[in-house]
Amino acid sequence: MSNYNTPFEIHVHGDVVLRADVTFEQLQEALRPLWKYAGAKSLADGAASSYEDEPGIEFKPKDHLLQICWTVNGDEDFRHNLDEMCMSINELAEQGASIEVTFYDTDFDEEEESADAEARDDFVMLFVGPTPAAIMQVQRDLLVQDVINMMERHFDGAELGGVVAEIDKLFGERFDALVNSLELGKPPRGTGGAGGSGGPGGHGGGRRPRHLH
């Protein structure tokens, strides 16, 4: 599928902590939607990125870690492959994780386009995890980081405890509704907060820099 006539360069980036018993064969099957899309016959064949300076798709068994920094040429149909991959990774994940996917418009040239022209770039944040609670935990932590990063431009971090509490309340209400419908276990309390470290940047405000990690 990967070729130079496709409308997008698609960059997938994220780290996923895997269960200790996950094998390379299981991971290869779970990531089949990625490497097969790239036209490869196996994970080993398709793990390399389109860019030599990117590590690609790496399985670190000693650390029980999947690291992805991988670019492929493709189209909008790649989104279906991402959905399929996430469903498979959920079954192998030890804890929740986020995966960033950026679609870069290959036909857009910032130097040649008119001032009012806009690229068809798109950015998607995916979440994977062994349970809905684990996934919701990552979503909560990322939202807190983003909100705190934005509000600390105007307020001291120590003043934002109430904001974090309201975010926790919203996620608590959402999870209570999920528990009532699916009878799931309670999620852990949120980590991080007003003093938490910054999350992934670039969630808006112009075109995302290419290969900035």
Beta strands, then each sheet from edge to edge (+ up, - down):
strand 1: 8-17
strand 2: 56-60
strand 3: 65-74
strand 4: 97-105
strand 5: 122-128
sheet 1: 2+ 3- 1+ 4- 5+
end
